[in-house]
Amino acid sequence: MKTVEEYLESLRRRDVRLFIRGERVADPVDHPLVAPSIRTIAESYRLAAEPEHREVFTAHSRFIDDRVNRFTHIFEGVDDLHKKQEMQRTLGRVTGTCFQRCVGMDALNALYNVTWETDEARGTSYHERFLAFVREVQRGDLVSCGAMTDPKGDRRRPPIEQPDAYLRVVQRRDDAIVVRGAKMHQTGVVNSHEIIVMPGRALSEDEGDFAVSFAVPVDAPGVTLVYGRTPSDGRRTGPALDQGTPYGGQEAIVIFDDVLVPMERVFLLGETEMAVPLVEYFAGHHRHSYGGCKPGNGDVLIGATALAAKLAGVAKVSHVRDKLVEMVHLNETLYGCGVACATRCQSTPSGTPMVDPLLANVCKQNVTRFPYEIGRLAEDVAGGLLVTMPSADDLDEPEIGPILTSLLRGAEGSGRDRAAVLRLIESMTLGTTAVPLRTEAMHGAGSPQAQRVRIAAQADFEDKMALAARIAGIDLDATEADGEVRR
């Protein structure tokens, strides 16, 4: 497994085509807008090397018969799912933001199932190709970016009617394919080694060119990355105090301009019936992931809120304590639902565990709501100074700085202590980390309606109506000609 230094050096060896604010950036590692997100991913390497975190952050791979970073692991049982969630909560507690490796991990596990099932149904050889890629990722301890979301264009029209709005195959050769299109909102891609592309929706039989999954290096010829502007852009180039946190997430658009993909790295090609299973496997695992990372982030925000109250001298005020308790209640509800969907996992045809799909969708649906209330309560306790506080430059100015820091002093600590914790709360609630907590919680792993569609499909209303009918004395099988139910 890589050390932090080896990870950073591996990023420098890439030749990525990256644009930030309209300028080509040759080496993003030290760029002020990218460095916080790289620093965040680096924690996944650092913690994996520490003995006290070994059991959670690493796993034994049967594919290379060695210890690997859990972010590259193929789940083998319910224990792996629980340790995955514990790892994510730990990283969330350390960084307070999105640590960007979950999408690739969940993509690996979704494709393990789909390539196996496609081979069983079609007699193809995708699974062995995919396992060769897994071994490469594990031996190199690589960061993979999972790429599923297409631009979509006019949402009323299918891909076949607007091909430029979806990534697709434009040429097929005996030894390779050529793909064109884009993937949006790609978490951590600037900091990754590989891009794992997957279709993102159901496809009809005549949409085979869109039913493609493959892996390419981030710096493959024809791949262009465009860094996503975030509310933190101005802060990242300013003083450390104003940044609020040394960590951050990162998103980008990935453009594929006639990218050549060797056939040995193609994991799906034209099998339109497998698009939905792939989406559902990935969505289930990734919605479970939010039951780990967001409670970890919540721990940091709850701690910052409690610290702000302590410094201001209101930590023991009853309504403040009640708000902190409510934040904990909501946060642990998120975590508990993640534990539940892992505990109720079922074995897939390939033998890997799959989380309970209904509970995974409920978990993510809660994530689209509860972090907003946790954030609202944090802003309530923090007070108006959260957004009216002077800048670090003002606090450092020789004439007015001492006056300001004196004015900011509360019951405990210094004025700068109070400023630092309020900046952290600001970064997590108002979106000055590179991936705003609330918006990312809303739309990551699918927007709320995506979960509601799956919850409706998985809720089994017929079974619930039968329960009610039995207790109410209604015979659902005995109906009159006009449809009236007989008692």
Beta strands, then each sheet from edge to edge (+ up, - down):
strand 1: 18-20
strand 2: 23-25
strand 3: 58-61
strand 4: 66-69
strand 5: 144-147
strand 6: 168-172
strand 7: 176-183
strand 8: 194-197
strand 9: 212-217
strand 10: 223-227
strand 11: 252-262
strand 12: 266-269
strand 13: 346-347
strand 14: 353-354
sheet 1: 2+ 1- 10- 11+ 7- 6+
sheet 2: 3+ 4-
sheet 3: 5+ 8+ 9- 12+
sheet 4: 13+ 14-
end
